[in-house]
Amino acid sequence: MGYAVRAERYRYVEWRKRDGNGVVARELYDHQTDPSEDRNIASDPANKAVVERLTKQLAAGWKENTPPK
């Protein structure tokens, strides 16, 4: 099952086991340099902080990430 979060610059996807426990794969796309999402940069060590931030954002859920009105 895939779960995604879209940030201003990035789209991050986690592919999880059917039971929801454990990430099978990750995808990270930089829309500033790759708007067509042709290059998954999740495993690039230079993006470690971005992956960690978006992992937390995804885990918090959409309600926690809704900007205030």
Order of alpha helices (4+ residues) and beta strands (2+ residues): beta-beta-beta-alpha
